[in-house]
Amino acid sequence: MGRTKPLELTAKDRKKLEAVLARPTSPAGLARRARVVLLSADGLSGVEIALRLGLTQEHVCRVRRRFVEEGVDGLADRKKTGRKDHAVPQATIERIVQLAMSPPPPGRTRWTTRLLAREVGHTSGTVSKVLQANGLKPHLTRTYKVSRDPEFAKKVRDVVGLYLNPPTNAIVLSVDEKTQIQALERTQLPLPLRTGRASRHTHDYKRHGVLDLYAALEVATGKVVHECTERHTAVEFLAFMKKIVRAYPRHDLHVILDNSSSHSTPAVKEWLAAHPRVKFHYTPTSASWLNQVEGFFGILAKQSLYLADMPSKAALRRHIETYLDSWNANPTAFEWTKPAAAIIRSHKRMLDRISQAVH
């Protein structure tokens, strides 16, 4: 078998090529070409190199020629050739982005990739890639509501001040009612969790009425005073406030409430005047998220009420009370960290934003 003339390799070039082989992150193609050059420098023929590395002789010749003409740097991976006519023009990309952020056509509630594709003359797959590259998701929506309360800043400072700097020798309570808790009974028994199978339940159910839950979350400890009622009028609210006063007989009470009409009836105001150690602090309108008990209601819904199978309102009442007894045995206090000034700034930015929104 004839031998090919060995490649001339300087000590510097050999060191570079051996470093490529020693580096585990080197691209496979570059490592293969470096091995071809090193074997050629050691005097192996093109046929022997091809057999040893599983290449064709033509491939070995091309690598040798690249090294002779361009040196070690010429062995690096090159950009692959291919079609360029399928690339989306920048003007089209900008049009897709602008359309996706504009109101949809009449009769539509949102843009879809197919609808956008018809507008710009491209495939829906191309439109999807453009939207993804620009961080746009027309299929997703979120709800929001911004408070228009003229005393928003004043009320936020008041409520957040109770969270971050509670009064000495006083109890701060976050009070609200979770209304319309339904007693739903599935038409068939749910199937429990099994290996490889999620728990299952029927989609249909029987209604057995609703209950309302009044809750007073003690901000410092997380303990909850509660009462399940059939209605949620001012009468039930006032009865619950009397229960709270009995539960805390020796402390001043600062009660955080939302702006429900049942919280400020003449009877409630009269009772409040007769109990000077109880002071109400109202959250801004459309800002019930400022009331910490709402976080507790979210936990209750996920851990206790979600998918609950209740044959009656009495069963639902026992179920809720059992959960709350368990919670109070090991209560968890929520830690408020956001200062009032940050909330007010964020609220102002949102008001400025919606005042400039396109309708």
Sequence and secondary structure as in RCSB ss.txt:
>XXXX:A:sequence
MGRTKPLELTAKDRKKLEAVLARPTSPAGLARRARVVLLSADGLSGVEIALRLGLTQEHVCRVRRRFVEEGVDGL
ADRKKTGRKDHAVPQATIERIVQLAMSPPPPGRTRWTTRLLAREVGHTSGTVSKVLQANGLKPHLTRTYKVSRDP
EFAKKVRDVVGLYLNPPTNAIVLSVDEKTQIQALERTQLPLPLRTGRASRHTHDYKRHGVLDLYAALEVATGKVV
HECTERHTAVEFLAFMKKIVRAYPRHDLHVILDNSSSHSTPAVKEWLAAHPRVKFHYTPTSASWLNQVEGFFGIL
AKQSLYLADMPSKAALRRHIETYLDSWNANPTAFEWTKPAAAIIRSHKRMLDRISQAVH
>XXXX:A:secstr
          HHHHHHHHHHHH TTS HHHHHHHHHHHHHHTT  HHHHHHHHT  HHHHHHHHHHHHHH GGGG
S        TTS  HHHHHHHHHHHTS   TT SS  HHHHHHHHTS HHHHHHHHHHTT  TT          T
THHHHHHHHHHHHHS  TTEEEEEEEEEEEEEEEEESS  B  BTTB  B  S EEEEEEEEEEEEEETTT  EE
EEEES  SHHHHHHHHHHHHHHSTTSEEEEEE   GGGS HHHHHHHHH TTEEEEE  TT GGGSTHHHHHHHH
IIIIITT   SSHHHHHHHHHHHHHHHHHS         HHHHHHHHHHHHHHHHS   
